[in-house]
Amino acid sequence: MVRVLNNIWETVCGGAFVLGLFILPFLRSKYRTWGSTEEELNRELPGDESVKDVKGWYNHAITINAAPADVWPWVVQLGQNKGGFYSYELLENIVGSKIHNAENIVPEFQNTLVGDKVMMTPKSAPYIVAAIEPGQSFVLRLRVNLQTQETVDNNQPLPDKYQDSSWLFFLEETAEGATRLISRSRNDWNHSKTNTFIYSIFGVISQVMDRKMLKGIKRRVYEQ
């Protein structure tokens, strides 16, 4: 019962954040860089080279008072088909994502490899794990044909209608022994008024969900 009530309350809060970003445009730039330092925003990180023409992006960061080795297991098990996204679970499932956020480190989800699929929903094209540096970086790529919803291999040219995205989770130990966890999303799509409208909406929603996800990881590290 407590979990249900918490999910309902979190859903209300998440919806309010999304609505606030739409109503108050000046908040969008703030949320796009939530938690990030100027140095982190300007720093080149793994996966940045993947998306050449960035039309939409965000860079979020959080400090977790634990070593990267304690944070990494929560990152590497991300995915609808794995440990979830530690975000607004009820809000995600209202739109059919069928996500269950893990409250524990799941051993069978720790062996993620390059080339593995990281699902967002049961039906949408998955992100593909592009690179892994255990304890440091986790790079996901999404190259999808928007007409067929099929994944486009890296060695194939993008079709006329496409989305091309990278999503990085970067962990770095601070001088105090804490972890800076950065989530960076970079997105490109074929130019059209429809896509610009659709991805502007998704961008706002993604920023809210991502912020909650980082806070969700932080809470789970502390409670583990």
N, CA and C of each residue as an Amber inpcrd file, in Angstrom:
protein
   672
   0.8280000  -1.2030000   0.0000000   0.0000000   0.0000000   0.0000000
   0.8670000   1.2590000   0.0000000   1.9310000   1.2510000   0.8140000
   2.8260000   2.4020000   0.8710000   3.4730000   2.6430000  -0.4830000
   3.9120000   1.5370000  -1.1340000   4.5450000   1.6620000  -2.4520000
   3.5700000   2.2460000  -3.4700000   2.3100000   1.8060000  -3.4290000
   1.3000000   2.3180000  -4.3620000   1.0980000   3.8160000  -4.1570000
   0.9730000   4.2300000  -2.8880000   0.7800000   5.6440000  -2.5860000
   1.9850000   6.4710000  -3.0170000   3.1850000   5.9240000  -2.8080000
   4.3970000   6.6220000  -3.2370000   4.4200000   6.7910000  -4.7480000
   4.0250000   5.7330000  -5.4770000   3.9940000   5.8050000  -6.9370000
   3.0060000   6.8510000  -7.4190000   1.8480000   6.9170000  -6.7630000
   0.8400000   7.9110000  -7.1410000   1.3670000   9.3190000  -6.8980000
   1.9750000   9.5300000  -5.7230000   2.5120000  10.8420000  -5.4000000
   3.6240000  11.2310000  -6.3670000   4.5150000  10.2930000  -6.6840000
   5.5990000  10.5790000  -7.6130000   5.0610000  10.8910000  -9.0060000
   3.9820000  10.2080000  -9.4040000   3.3730000  10.4690000 -10.7050000
   2.8160000  11.8780000 -10.7700000   2.1590000  12.3100000  -9.7090000
   1.6320000  13.6690000  -9.6470000   2.7710000  14.6850000  -9.7480000
   3.8510000  14.4400000  -9.0080000   5.0110000  15.3410000  -9.0400000
   5.6390000  15.3710000 -10.4300000   5.7950000  14.2010000 -11.0330000
   6.3830000  14.1300000 -12.3690000   5.5420000  14.8600000 -13.3960000
   4.2260000  14.6670000 -13.3240000   3.3340000  15.3750000 -14.2360000
   3.4050000  16.8740000 -14.0500000   3.5400000  17.3120000 -12.7970000
   3.6470000  18.7420000 -12.5060000   4.9330000  19.3230000 -13.0790000
   6.0390000  18.5570000 -12.9780000   7.3090000  19.0180000 -13.5460000
   7.1830000  19.1940000 -15.0580000   6.5860000  18.2020000 -15.7220000
   6.4220000  18.2710000 -17.1760000   5.5760000  19.4750000 -17.5520000
   4.4570000  19.6430000 -16.8730000   3.5690000  20.7710000 -17.1470000
   4.2860000  22.0920000 -16.9170000   5.0760000  22.1600000 -15.8380000
   5.8050000  23.3810000 -15.5400000   6.7840000  23.7600000 -16.6380000
   7.4480000  22.7650000 -17.2190000   8.4070000  23.0460000 -18.2840000
   7.7190000  23.5560000 -19.5410000   6.5030000  23.0590000 -19.8030000
   5.7720000  23.5340000 -20.9670000   5.2320000  24.9480000 -20.7570000
   4.7510000  25.2170000 -19.5460000   4.1550000  26.5110000 -19.2520000
   5.2180000  27.5970000 -19.0960000   6.3570000  27.2240000 -18.5160000
   7.4230000  28.1880000 -18.2280000   8.6640000  27.8440000 -19.0530000
   8.7340000  28.3120000 -20.2900000   9.8390000  27.9430000 -21.1930000
  11.2240000  28.2330000 -20.6340000  11.3520000  29.2730000 -19.7840000
  12.6810000  29.6080000 -19.2580000  13.2280000  28.4930000 -18.3790000
  12.3390000  27.6150000 -17.8690000  12.8050000  26.5070000 -17.0470000
  13.4800000  25.4110000 -17.8750000  13.1760000  25.3740000 -19.1710000
  13.6930000  24.2800000 -20.0020000  15.2100000  24.2990000 -20.0740000
  15.7840000  25.4790000 -20.2500000  17.2460000  25.5550000 -20.3220000
  17.8680000  25.1660000 -18.9940000  17.2040000  25.5070000 -17.8920000
  17.7010000  25.1370000 -16.5690000  17.6720000  23.6270000 -16.3970000
  16.5720000  23.0000000 -16.7860000  16.4600000  21.5530000 -16.6180000
  17.3400000  20.7980000 -17.6060000  17.6340000  21.4150000 -18.7420000
  18.5060000  20.7660000 -19.7180000  19.8900000  20.5300000 -19.1470000
  20.3180000  21.3900000 -18.2390000  21.6620000  21.2930000 -17.6710000
  21.6190000  21.0190000 -16.1690000  20.5480000  20.4500000 -15.6730000
  20.3400000  20.2560000 -14.2400000  21.5400000  19.5600000 -13.5890000
  22.0700000  20.1770000 -12.5270000  23.1420000  19.5800000 -11.7420000
  24.5240000  19.6820000 -12.3340000  24.6400000  20.1780000 -13.5570000
  25.9200000  20.1630000 -14.2690000  26.7550000  21.4030000 -13.9760000
  28.0680000  21.2120000 -13.9500000  28.9820000  22.3460000 -13.8570000
  29.3210000  22.8240000 -15.2650000  29.8650000  24.0320000 -15.3620000
  30.2580000  24.5700000 -16.6610000  31.3210000  23.6870000 -17.3050000
  32.2400000  23.1820000 -16.4910000  33.2980000  22.3070000 -17.0160000
  32.7070000  21.0260000 -17.5890000  31.7180000  20.4620000 -16.9220000
  31.0950000  19.2300000 -17.3980000  30.3310000  19.4580000 -18.6940000
  29.6850000  20.6080000 -18.8060000  28.9360000  20.9160000 -20.0200000
  29.8530000  21.0610000 -21.2300000  31.0350000  21.6020000 -21.0130000
  31.9650000  21.8630000 -22.1180000  32.9170000  20.7000000 -22.3910000
  32.8720000  19.7150000 -21.5420000  33.8130000  18.6010000 -21.6430000
  33.3650000  17.5840000 -22.6880000  34.3000000  17.1300000 -23.5090000
  33.9950000  16.0580000 -24.4600000  34.0230000  14.7230000 -23.7230000
  32.9910000  13.9290000 -23.9320000  32.8560000  12.6560000 -23.2330000
  32.6130000  11.5280000 -24.2280000  32.7980000  10.2720000 -23.8040000
  32.5870000   9.1410000 -24.7100000  31.2020000   9.1700000 -25.3430000
  31.1650000   8.8890000 -26.6220000  29.9030000   8.8570000 -27.3620000
  29.5620000  10.1570000 -28.0440000  30.2270000  11.2600000 -27.6580000
  29.8990000  12.5560000 -28.2640000  30.1260000  12.5670000 -29.7690000
  31.1190000  11.8100000 -30.2030000  31.4630000  11.8070000 -31.6200000
  30.4330000  11.0670000 -32.4780000  29.5400000  10.3390000 -31.8500000
  28.6100000   9.4840000 -32.5820000  27.5560000  10.2700000 -33.3550000
  27.0170000  11.3020000 -32.7250000  25.9370000  12.0830000 -33.3350000
  26.5230000  13.3880000 -33.8510000  26.4920000  13.5610000 -35.1480000
  27.1870000  14.6910000 -35.7660000  26.3690000  15.9830000 -35.7340000
  25.0890000  15.8790000 -36.0160000  24.2350000  17.0660000 -36.1110000
  23.2340000  17.0340000 -34.9580000  23.5910000  17.6400000 -33.8500000
  22.7710000  17.5650000 -32.6420000  21.6530000  18.6080000 -32.6980000
  20.4180000  18.1260000 -32.6950000  19.2650000  19.0240000 -32.7160000
  18.6170000  19.1480000 -31.3330000  18.8520000  18.1770000 -30.4830000
  18.2990000  18.2150000 -29.1410000  19.2540000  17.5200000 -28.1780000
  19.3600000  18.0540000 -26.9510000  20.3130000  17.4610000 -26.0090000
  19.9550000  17.8510000 -24.5800000  20.5140000  17.1100000 -23.6360000
  20.5520000  17.5350000 -22.2420000  21.7690000  16.9140000 -21.5780000
  22.2090000  17.5330000 -20.5160000  23.3440000  17.0480000 -19.7340000
  22.9940000  17.2260000 -18.2630000  22.7330000  16.1340000 -17.5820000
  22.3720000  16.1590000 -16.1700000  23.4800000  15.5230000 -15.3410000
  23.6110000  15.9420000 -14.0960000  24.6580000  15.3930000 -13.2400000
  24.2170000  15.4200000 -11.7810000  24.7890000  14.5080000 -11.0190000
  24.4690000  14.4280000  -9.6000000  25.6880000  13.8980000  -8.8510000
  25.8550000  14.3390000  -7.6140000  26.9290000  13.8310000  -6.7580000
  26.3520000  12.7800000  -5.8250000  26.9930000  11.6290000  -5.7910000
  26.5770000  10.5310000  -4.9190000  27.7400000  10.2210000  -3.9820000
  27.4910000  10.2840000  -2.7080000  28.5590000  10.0710000  -1.7280000
  28.8570000   8.5800000  -1.5580000  29.4070000   8.0340000  -2.6150000
  29.8060000   6.6240000  -2.6450000  30.8120000   6.4700000  -3.7780000
  31.5760000   5.4100000  -3.7470000  32.5630000   5.1570000  -4.7920000
  31.8730000   4.7430000  -6.0910000  32.4920000   5.0090000  -7.2490000
  31.9070000   4.5840000  -8.5190000  31.5620000   3.0960000  -8.5670000
  32.3480000   2.2700000  -7.8840000  32.0700000   0.8280000  -7.8670000
  30.7260000   0.5050000  -7.2230000  30.2520000   1.3910000  -6.3390000
  28.9620000   1.1760000  -5.6950000  27.8050000   1.7110000  -6.5340000
  28.1050000   2.6180000  -7.4530000  27.0810000   3.2220000  -8.3050000
  26.9080000   2.4260000  -9.6030000  28.0050000   1.9180000 -10.1300000
  28.0170000   1.2390000 -11.4250000  26.9720000   0.1220000 -11.5560000
  26.7900000  -0.7640000 -10.5740000  25.8250000  -1.8600000 -10.7580000
  24.4080000  -1.3850000 -11.0530000  24.0310000  -0.2140000 -10.5450000
  22.7010000   0.3290000 -10.8130000  22.6020000   0.8500000 -12.2370000
  23.7020000   1.3790000 -12.7510000  23.7200000   1.9190000 -14.1110000
  23.6740000   0.7990000 -15.1380000  24.4800000  -0.2170000 -14.9450000
  24.6390000  -1.2560000 -15.9610000  23.3980000  -2.1350000 -16.0960000
  22.4880000  -2.0930000 -15.1110000  21.2750000  -2.9010000 -15.2270000
  20.0610000  -2.0890000 -15.6880000  20.3120000  -0.8920000 -16.2160000
  19.2270000  -0.0770000 -16.7400000  18.5380000  -0.7570000 -17.9180000
  17.2420000  -0.5290000 -18.0450000  16.5060000  -1.0270000 -19.2000000
  15.1320000  -1.5570000 -18.8320000  14.1800000  -1.3640000 -19.7060000
  12.8350000  -1.9060000 -19.4950000  12.8750000  -3.4220000 -19.3520000
  13.8000000  -4.0370000 -20.0500000  13.9510000  -5.4900000 -20.0180000
  14.8650000  -5.9430000 -18.8860000  15.3010000  -4.9890000 -18.0490000
  16.2150000  -5.3250000 -16.9470000  15.7260000  -4.6730000 -15.6530000
  16.5110000  -3.7380000 -15.1190000  16.1790000  -3.1620000 -13.8150000
  15.3170000  -1.9250000 -13.8480000  14.8140000  -1.5580000 -15.0370000
  14.0000000  -0.3640000 -15.1590000  14.8490000   0.8870000 -15.2830000
  14.2500000   2.0460000 -14.9670000  14.9500000   3.3190000 -15.0860000
  14.8770000   4.1580000 -13.8110000  14.3660000   3.5910000 -12.7410000
  14.3620000   4.2560000 -11.4260000  13.6910000   5.6280000 -11.4590000
  12.7380000   5.7940000 -12.3550000  12.1080000   7.0870000 -12.5320000
  10.6450000   7.0100000 -12.0830000   9.7680000   7.7320000 -12.7480000
   8.3510000   7.7470000 -12.3870000   7.6780000   6.5070000 -12.9710000
   7.7300000   5.4120000 -12.2390000   7.2900000   4.1110000 -12.7430000
   5.8400000   4.1230000 -13.2060000   4.9520000   4.6650000 -12.3840000
   3.5330000   4.6720000 -12.7460000   3.2930000   5.5150000 -13.9860000
   3.9680000   6.6430000 -14.0630000   3.8380000   7.5140000 -15.2300000
   4.3180000   6.8000000 -16.4920000   5.4020000   6.0470000 -16.3800000
   5.9110000   5.2870000 -17.5230000   4.9340000   4.2030000 -17.9450000
   4.3300000   3.5630000 -16.9730000   3.4540000   2.4430000 -17.2860000
   2.0710000   2.8700000 -17.7610000   1.6780000   4.1030000 -17.4680000
   0.4240000   4.6310000 -18.0070000   0.4640000   4.6380000 -19.5290000
   1.6510000   4.8610000 -20.0950000   1.7940000   4.8890000 -21.5530000
   2.2620000   3.5410000 -22.1020000   2.1850000   2.4930000 -21.2830000
   2.4400000   1.1410000 -21.7730000   3.8790000   0.6940000 -21.7890000
   4.7330000   1.2980000 -20.9890000   6.1480000   0.9160000 -20.9990000
   6.4210000  -0.4100000 -20.2980000   5.5240000  -0.8000000 -19.3850000
   5.6640000  -2.0630000 -18.6510000   7.0300000  -2.1600000 -17.9570000
   7.3100000  -1.1390000 -17.1550000   8.5890000  -1.0550000 -16.4530000
   8.3950000  -1.3570000 -14.9760000   9.3020000  -2.1560000 -14.4420000
   9.3450000  -2.3860000 -13.0040000  10.7350000  -2.0020000 -12.5220000
  10.8020000  -0.9750000 -11.7030000  12.1010000  -0.4860000 -11.2340000
  12.6440000  -1.3480000 -10.1020000  13.8260000  -1.8900000 -10.3110000
  14.4570000  -2.7400000  -9.3060000  14.8590000  -1.9280000  -8.0910000
  14.7120000  -2.5280000  -6.9310000  15.1500000  -1.9210000  -5.6820000
  16.4220000  -2.5720000  -5.1650000  16.9300000  -3.5290000  -5.9400000
  18.1530000  -4.2310000  -5.5630000  19.0320000  -4.4150000  -6.7900000
  20.3090000  -4.6580000  -6.5520000  21.2120000  -5.0380000  -7.6320000
  20.8910000  -6.4760000  -8.0150000  20.6100000  -6.6820000  -9.3010000
  20.1970000  -7.9980000  -9.7890000  21.3930000  -8.6580000 -10.4910000
  21.9290000  -9.7390000  -9.9350000  23.1530000 -10.3460000 -10.4930000
  23.0580000 -10.6840000 -11.9740000  21.9040000 -11.2140000 -12.4250000
  21.8040000 -11.6220000 -13.8340000  21.7530000 -10.4380000 -14.7950000
  21.6020000  -9.2050000 -14.2760000  21.6060000  -8.0270000 -15.1360000
  22.9560000  -7.3180000 -15.1430000  23.9470000  -7.9020000 -14.4890000
  25.2410000  -7.2350000 -14.3660000  26.2010000  -7.5560000 -15.5090000
  25.8590000  -8.5310000 -16.3290000  26.7760000  -8.9800000 -17.3770000
  26.4420000  -8.3650000 -18.7330000  26.0580000  -7.1060000 -18.7410000
  25.7290000  -6.4140000 -19.9780000  26.9730000  -6.2710000 -20.8520000
  26.8010000  -6.5410000 -22.1560000  27.9230000  -6.5180000 -23.0910000
  27.6480000  -5.5650000 -24.2400000  28.7130000  -5.1440000 -24.9200000
  28.5600000  -4.3480000 -26.1320000  27.7190000  -5.1310000 -27.1320000
  26.7270000  -4.4580000 -27.7120000  25.8290000  -5.1010000 -28.6620000
  24.5060000  -5.5220000 -28.0540000  24.4180000  -5.5370000 -26.7210000
  23.1610000  -5.9010000 -26.0610000  22.1150000  -4.8130000 -26.2720000
  20.8490000  -5.2230000 -26.2010000  19.7360000  -4.2910000 -26.3430000
  19.3150000  -3.7520000 -24.9810000  19.0420000  -2.4720000 -24.9420000
  18.4750000  -1.8400000 -23.7510000  17.1260000  -1.2660000 -24.1780000
  16.0660000  -1.9140000 -23.7560000  14.7250000  -1.5480000 -24.1860000
  14.2120000  -0.3530000 -23.3980000  13.4780000   0.5290000 -24.0970000
  12.7600000   1.6190000 -23.4400000  11.3090000   1.2210000 -23.1870000
  10.7150000   0.5640000 -24.1710000   9.3660000   0.0110000 -24.0740000
   9.3880000  -1.3380000 -24.7760000   8.3470000  -2.1660000 -24.5960000
   8.3520000  -3.4770000 -25.2610000   8.3090000  -3.3930000 -26.7860000
   7.8150000  -2.2820000 -27.3400000   7.5840000  -2.2280000 -28.7790000
   8.5180000  -1.2790000 -29.5250000   9.0910000  -0.3110000 -28.8550000
   9.9340000   0.6600000 -29.5550000  11.3080000   0.0770000 -29.8580000
  11.9750000   0.6740000 -30.8430000  13.3340000   0.2360000 -31.1790000
  14.2410000   0.4120000 -29.9710000  15.1060000  -0.5710000 -29.6980000
  15.9510000  -0.4950000 -28.4990000  17.1970000   0.3450000 -28.7130000
  17.7340000   0.8530000 -27.6230000  19.1020000   1.3430000 -27.6330000
  20.0180000   0.1270000 -27.7010000  21.1780000   0.3060000 -28.2930000
  22.1940000  -0.7360000 -28.3740000  23.4160000  -0.2800000 -27.5740000
  23.9430000  -1.1710000 -26.7540000  25.1450000  -0.8290000 -25.9890000
  26.3080000  -0.6810000 -26.9650000  26.8560000   0.5390000 -27.0530000
  27.9230000   0.8250000 -28.0070000  29.3050000   0.6920000 -27.3960000
  29.4260000   0.9910000 -26.1120000  30.7300000   0.9200000 -25.4480000
  30.5250000   0.8220000 -23.9430000  31.4300000   0.0800000 -23.3000000
  31.4090000  -0.0650000 -21.8500000  32.8330000   0.0440000 -21.3190000
  33.0070000   0.9020000 -20.3320000  34.2260000   0.9310000 -19.5230000
  33.7570000   0.7110000 -18.0940000  33.8350000  -0.5240000 -17.5870000
  33.2550000  -0.8330000 -16.2770000  33.6670000   0.1680000 -15.2010000
  32.6750000   0.6610000 -14.4840000  32.9260000   1.6190000 -13.4260000
  33.1130000   3.0380000 -13.8920000  33.0790000   3.2570000 -15.2240000
  33.3530000   4.6100000 -15.7340000  32.3390000   5.0930000 -16.7610000
  32.1100000   4.3480000 -17.8360000  31.2120000   4.8620000 -18.8690000
  30.3720000   3.7500000 -19.4910000  29.1460000   4.1250000 -19.8320000
  28.1540000   3.2230000 -20.4010000  27.4920000   4.0000000 -21.5280000
  27.8170000   3.6540000 -22.7870000  27.3560000   4.4070000 -23.9480000
  26.3010000   3.6130000 -24.7060000  25.1480000   4.2330000 -24.8980000
  24.0490000   3.6180000 -25.6370000  23.8200000   4.3790000 -26.9350000
  23.4300000   3.6370000 -27.9850000  23.1490000   4.2590000 -29.2850000
  21.7870000   3.8160000 -29.7750000  21.0940000   4.7650000 -30.4160000
  19.8060000   4.4870000 -31.0500000  19.8360000   5.0550000 -32.4510000
  19.8530000   4.1710000 -33.4500000  19.7710000   4.5810000 -34.8510000
  18.5790000   3.8400000 -35.4290000  17.5130000   4.5550000 -35.7400000
  16.2730000   3.8870000 -36.0890000  15.6470000   4.5020000 -37.3410000
  15.1200000   3.6390000 -38.1810000  14.3170000   4.0310000 -39.3380000
  12.9110000   4.3510000 -38.8280000  12.5080000   5.6080000 -38.9060000
  11.2290000   6.0150000 -38.3350000  10.0270000   5.4810000 -39.1090000
  10.2400000   5.0370000 -40.3360000   9.1350000   4.4780000 -41.1060000
   8.8660000   3.0250000 -40.7270000   9.9400000   2.2860000 -40.4140000
   9.7880000   0.8560000 -40.1140000   9.9980000   0.5410000 -38.6470000
  10.5500000   1.5040000 -37.8830000  10.9260000   1.3130000 -36.4850000
  11.9930000   0.2270000 -36.3090000  12.7760000  -0.0040000 -37.3620000
  13.8540000  -0.9770000 -37.3070000  15.1810000  -0.2740000 -37.0210000
  16.0440000  -0.9670000 -36.2810000  17.3630000  -0.4320000 -35.9590000
  18.2370000  -0.4060000 -37.2090000  18.9900000   0.6780000 -37.3690000
  19.9180000   0.8280000 -38.4890000  21.3340000   0.6120000 -37.9600000
  22.0570000  -0.3330000 -38.5410000  23.4210000  -0.6170000 -38.1100000
  24.3320000   0.5850000 -38.3320000  25.3920000   0.6460000 -37.5400000
  26.3300000   1.7630000 -37.6410000  27.0230000   1.8350000 -38.9920000
  27.1730000   0.6850000 -39.6420000  27.8700000   0.6630000 -40.9330000
  26.9240000   0.9170000 -42.1030000  25.6630000   1.2330000 -41.8110000
  24.6910000   1.5280000 -42.8490000  24.3340000   3.0080000 -42.8240000
  24.0540000   3.5950000 -43.9860000  23.6370000   5.0060000 -44.0030000
  22.2510000   5.1630000 -43.3840000  22.0200000   6.3190000 -42.8230000
  20.7070000   6.5930000 -42.2530000  19.6790000   6.7870000 -43.3700000
  18.4690000   6.3260000 -43.1770000  17.4170000   6.5230000 -44.1840000
  16.9320000   7.9680000 -44.1980000  15.9700000   8.2550000 -45.0540000
  15.4480000   9.6160000 -45.1580000  14.7600000  10.0600000 -43.8780000
  14.0830000   9.1260000 -43.2210000  13.3860000   9.4490000 -41.9850000
  14.0200000   8.6390000 -40.8590000  14.6260000   9.3350000 -39.9180000
  15.4510000   8.6380000 -38.9280000  15.4870000   9.3830000 -37.6010000
  15.9330000   8.6660000 -36.5690000  16.4010000   9.2550000 -35.3130000
  17.7710000   8.6650000 -35.0430000  18.7010000   9.5130000 -34.6660000
  20.0730000   9.0980000 -34.3780000  20.4580000   9.6940000 -33.0300000
  20.6930000   8.8510000 -32.0310000  20.8860000   9.3450000 -30.6660000
  21.9980000   8.5970000 -29.9520000  22.6220000   9.2950000 -29.0070000
  23.5370000   8.6570000 -28.0690000  23.0990000   9.0250000 -26.6580000
  23.3280000   8.1090000 -25.7380000  22.9700000   8.3370000 -24.3310000
  24.1160000   7.7910000 -23.4950000  24.7670000   8.6740000 -22.7720000
  25.9530000   8.3160000 -21.9980000  25.6820000   8.4140000 -20.5040000
  26.2040000   7.4260000 -19.7810000  26.2920000   7.4990000 -18.3260000
  27.7800000   7.4690000 -17.9830000  28.2390000   8.5570000 -17.3680000
  29.6640000   8.7080000 -17.0910000  29.8630000   8.8760000 -15.5970000
  30.7430000   8.0580000 -15.0200000  31.0180000   8.0910000 -13.5870000
  32.4660000   8.5140000 -13.3690000  32.6440000   9.4490000 -12.4400000
  33.9980000   9.9100000 -12.1400000  34.1300000  10.1440000 -10.6410000
  35.2090000   9.6270000 -10.0680000  35.4230000   9.7860000  -8.6330000
  35.9710000  11.1780000  -8.3380000  35.4180000  11.8100000  -7.3290000
  35.8760000  13.1320000  -6.9200000  37.0470000  13.0040000  -5.9490000
  37.6580000  14.1350000  -5.6340000  38.7830000  14.1420000  -4.6910000
  38.3510000  13.6780000  -3.3120000  37.0720000  13.8410000  -3.0090000
  36.5520000  13.4370000  -1.7040000  36.1050000  11.9750000  -1.6660000
  36.2500000  11.2630000  -2.7890000  35.8640000   9.8580000  -2.8390000
  34.4200000   9.6230000  -3.2080000  33.6930000  10.6840000  -3.5680000
  32.3090000  10.5510000  -4.0280000  32.3030000  10.2910000  -5.5370000
  31.1100000  10.1550000  -6.1040000  30.9600000   9.9130000  -7.5350000
  30.1510000  11.0300000  -8.1780000  30.6870000  11.5660000  -9.2660000
  29.8820000  12.4290000 -10.1240000  29.3130000  11.5400000 -11.2160000
  27.9960000  11.4920000 -11.2940000  27.3130000  10.6960000 -12.3060000
  26.6690000  11.6500000 -13.3010000  27.0910000  11.5310000 -14.5550000
  26.5840000  12.3900000 -15.6300000  25.7330000  11.5580000 -16.5800000
  24.5770000  12.0840000 -16.9210000  23.7250000  11.4990000 -17.9610000
  23.6480000  12.5110000 -19.0930000  24.1550000  12.1390000 -20.2640000
  24.1900000  13.0540000 -21.4150000  23.4740000  12.4210000 -22.5950000
  22.4800000  13.1260000 -23.1170000  21.7170000  12.6600000 -24.2710000
  21.9130000  13.6260000 -25.4310000  22.2380000  13.0790000 -26.6140000
  22.4430000  13.8820000 -27.8250000  21.6210000  13.2590000 -28.9410000
  20.8300000  14.0950000 -29.6260000  19.8340000  13.5570000 -30.5610000
  19.7970000  14.3150000 -31.8850000  19.6460000  13.5440000 -32.9260000
  19.4670000  14.0800000 -34.2810000  18.2780000  13.3650000 -34.9160000
  17.5940000  14.0620000 -35.8210000  16.4810000  13.4510000 -36.5610000
  16.3360000  14.1920000 -37.8790000  15.6890000  13.5460000 -38.8450000
  15.4960000  14.2170000 -40.1240000  14.6080000  15.4430000 -39.9240000
  15.0120000  16.5230000 -40.5380000  14.3300000  17.7890000 -40.3070000
  12.9270000  17.7830000 -40.9180000  11.9650000  18.1210000 -40.0880000
  10.5870000  18.3420000 -40.5230000   9.8680000  19.0570000 -39.3970000
   8.8050000  19.7810000 -39.7060000   8.0480000  20.4770000 -38.6730000
   7.4410000  19.4850000 -37.6870000   6.9930000  18.3470000 -38.2180000
   6.3860000  17.3340000 -37.3510000   7.3950000  16.7930000 -36.3580000
   8.5890000  16.4280000 -36.8390000   9.6240000  15.8900000 -35.9500000
  10.0750000  16.9180000 -34.9240000  10.2240000  18.1650000 -35.3670000
  10.6340000  19.2140000 -34.4390000   9.6200000  19.3430000 -33.2980000
   8.3380000  19.2640000 -33.6200000   7.2860000  19.3510000 -32.6090000
   7.3130000  18.1270000 -31.6930000   7.3720000  16.9270000 -32.3020000
   7.3340000  15.6880000 -31.5190000   8.5270000  15.5880000 -30.5850000
   9.7230000  15.8480000 -31.1020000  10.9190000  15.6810000 -30.2840000
  11.0890000  16.7900000 -29.2580000  10.4790000  17.9340000 -29.5000000
  10.4970000  18.9660000 -28.4640000   9.6660000  18.5150000 -27.2700000
   8.5520000  17.8330000 -27.5300000   7.7310000  17.2860000 -26.4420000
   8.4800000  16.1740000 -25.7310000   9.0210000  15.2280000 -26.4940000
   9.7780000  14.1250000 -25.8970000  10.9820000  14.6440000 -25.1190000
  11.5920000  15.7220000 -25.6190000  12.7470000  16.2730000 -24.9420000
  12.4110000  16.7660000 -23.5510000  11.2800000  17.4540000 -23.4290000
  10.8420000  17.9490000 -22.1220000  10.5550000  16.7840000 -21.1780000
   9.8220000  15.8020000 -21.6680000   9.4850000  14.6390000 -20.8420000
  10.7500000  13.8910000 -20.4330000  11.6650000  13.7160000 -21.3740000
  12.9010000  12.9850000 -21.0880000  13.7260000  13.6750000 -20.0140000
  13.7650000  15.0070000 -20.0480000  14.5410000  15.7430000 -19.0500000
  13.9900000  15.4980000 -17.6450000  12.6600000  15.5050000 -17.5320000
  12.0330000  15.2810000 -16.2270000  12.2930000  13.8570000 -15.7510000
  12.1370000  12.8840000 -16.6470000  12.3310000  11.4870000 -16.2720000
  13.7900000  11.2180000 -15.9180000  14.7100000  11.8430000 -16.6510000
  16.1310000  11.6150000 -16.4230000  16.5620000  12.1710000 -15.0720000
  16.0750000  13.3440000 -14.7270000  16.3850000  13.9440000 -13.4280000
  15.9490000  13.0260000 -12.2970000  14.7460000  12.4960000 -12.4350000
  14.2270000  11.5770000 -11.4190000  15.0610000  10.2980000 -11.3690000
  15.5120000   9.8300000 -12.5300000  16.3190000   8.6130000 -12.5910000
  17.6220000   8.7770000 -11.8070000  18.3060000   9.9040000 -11.9890000
  19.5510000  10.1220000 -11.2550000  19.3010000  10.1610000  -9.7610000
  18.2180000  10.8020000  -9.3680000  17.8730000  10.8270000  -7.9470000
  17.5020000   9.4230000  -7.4570000  16.8700000   8.6380000  -8.3350000
  16.5200000   7.2700000  -7.9790000  17.7410000   6.3970000  -7.7780000
  18.7570000   6.5750000  -8.6250000  20.0070000   5.8420000  -8.4560000
  20.6660000   6.2270000  -7.1440000  20.7030000   7.5170000  -6.8720000
  21.3230000   7.9980000  -5.6350000  20.6510000   7.3860000  -4.4090000
  19.3250000   7.3770000  -4.3990000  18.6060000   6.8140000  -3.2510000
  18.9200000   5.3380000  -3.0840000  18.9540000   4.6060000  -4.1820000
  19.1840000   3.1670000  -4.0890000  20.6060000   2.8570000  -3.6270000
  21.5660000   3.6590000  -4.0640000  22.9410000   3.4510000  -3.5820000
  23.0030000   3.6400000  -2.0850000  22.3320000   4.6390000  -1.5580000
  22.3550000   4.9250000  -0.1290000  21.6360000   3.8480000   0.6800000
  20.5810000   3.2880000   0.0880000  19.7710000   2.3200000   0.8260000
  20.2900000   0.8980000   0.7140000  21.1740000   0.6510000  -0.2370000
  21.6420000  -0.7150000  -0.4650000  22.5060000  -1.1990000   0.7180000
